[in-house]
Amino acid sequence: YKRMPIAELLDLSMNQTLARTVLTGVTTLFALAALSIWGGEVIQSFTIAMIFGILAGTYSSIFVAGPLLILFKLRPGAL
């Protein structure tokens, strides 16, 4: 992998982890939706904030982290 171009390596990595990332986000959203619907008034506000956090985190893992690596031209072990 050290000789692969960074864009190709990133594409391969994203293809390997995309399903896991999406499934983790969706299952967490199911649990938070249940807490939001059947939880008390205090827990409901917390779960709404958590839902937005999970959505933002999943989005950034898929669509933001990769392009930032290409932008900064980072390779594993470059730090």
BELCORRA-V46406 format. One record per residue. N is the residue number from 0. RES is the residue in one letter. SS is DSSP state (@ for helix, = for strand, . for the rest). PHI is phi in degrees with one decimal (none if undefined). D_CENTER is the distance of its C-alpha to the mean C-alpha in Angstrom with 2 decimals. Layout:
n;res;ss;phi;d_center
N;RES;SS;PHI;D_CENTER
N;RES;SS;PHI;D_CENTER
This chain:
n;res;ss;phi;d_center
0;Y;.;none;23.05
1;K;.;-66.6;24.65
2;R;.;-93.0;26.67
3;M;.;-74.9;24.00
4;P;.;-61.3;23.23
5;I;@;-60.1;19.94
6;A;@;-66.6;18.88
7;E;@;-68.2;19.83
8;L;@;-63.7;18.14
9;L;@;-66.0;14.81
10;D;@;-61.9;15.36
11;L;@;-62.2;16.27
12;S;@;-64.5;13.31
13;M;@;-65.5;10.85
14;N;@;-63.8;13.27
15;Q;@;-75.1;13.33
16;T;@;-107.9;9.73
17;L;@;-60.8;8.73
18;A;@;-61.5;10.59
19;R;@;-63.8;9.42
20;T;@;-64.1;5.69
21;V;@;-66.2;7.36
22;L;@;-64.8;10.11
23;T;@;-63.7;8.63
24;G;@;-63.0;7.28
25;V;@;-67.2;10.72
26;T;@;-65.9;12.78
27;T;@;-66.4;11.72
28;L;@;-63.9;12.57
29;F;@;-60.4;15.83
30;A;@;-64.4;16.80
31;L;@;-69.0;16.22
32;A;@;-64.2;18.15
33;A;@;-62.9;20.92
34;L;@;-64.6;21.15
35;S;@;-67.4;21.29
36;I;@;-77.0;24.01
37;W;@;-102.7;26.10
38;G;.;-78.3;25.42
39;G;.;-74.5;27.85
40;E;@;-64.2;28.00
41;V;@;-69.2;26.66
42;I;@;-71.6;23.58
43;Q;@;-63.4;22.88
44;S;@;-63.2;22.16
45;F;@;-64.5;19.81
46;T;@;-69.0;17.82
47;I;@;-62.7;17.65
48;A;@;-64.0;16.15
49;M;@;-65.0;13.59
50;I;@;-61.2;12.73
51;F;@;-62.4;12.25
52;G;@;-65.1;10.08
53;I;@;-64.7;7.72
54;L;@;-62.5;7.93
55;A;@;-66.2;7.62
56;G;@;-66.3;4.66
57;T;@;-65.9;2.77
58;Y;@;-60.0;5.51
59;S;@;-69.0;5.64
60;S;@;-63.4;3.44
61;I;@;-86.6;5.61
62;F;@;-106.6;8.51
63;V;.;-110.8;9.23
64;A;@;-62.8;8.90
65;G;@;-62.0;11.04
66;P;@;-60.5;13.67
67;L;@;-66.5;14.05
68;L;@;-62.1;14.92
69;I;@;-66.5;17.39
70;L;@;-60.2;18.70
71;F;@;-88.4;19.48
72;K;.;54.2;20.62
73;L;.;-90.0;19.20
74;R;.;-123.5;19.83
75;P;.;-56.9;19.29
76;G;.;86.2;22.24
77;A;.;-80.4;22.93
78;L;.;-83.9;22.52
